[in-house]
């Protein structure tokens, strides 16, 4: 498996895991379940780690495809910028999730506030993730280029 293959295989995790964590976190708030809340936070930590791996493999994948015919350097750069914003926010959400894990585990009074802040961050994270995913698809999927729509 080369870097481009690894990038394509793992790049959905940093977006799919926060979606699952968001649903689980809302359920945890509704049912006031610390265990369920900690499960959501654990997913967000794994998501941040997968974002790091995706970014690392993306740099290597870029080196492999940037000189291929039909691959636009403009699309690569757009994707790289969108992915960086998404990754940095993913790291931030992962850090907040670690704090949330601790607060939930220790049953701190502010644990619910951290959960709500985490939900807000996840929503922004998902918007940035959608932008990164779409721009990544445009690198080698001409059918989704906005300039070529009917």
Secondary structure by P-SEA (a helix, b strand, c coil): ccaaaaaaaccccccaaaaaaaaaaaaaaaaccaaaaaaaaaaaaaaaaaaaaaaaaaaaaaaaccccccccaaaaaaaaaaaaaaaaaaaaaaaaaaaaaaaaaacccaaaaaaaaaaaaaaaaaaaaaaaaaaaaacccccccccccc
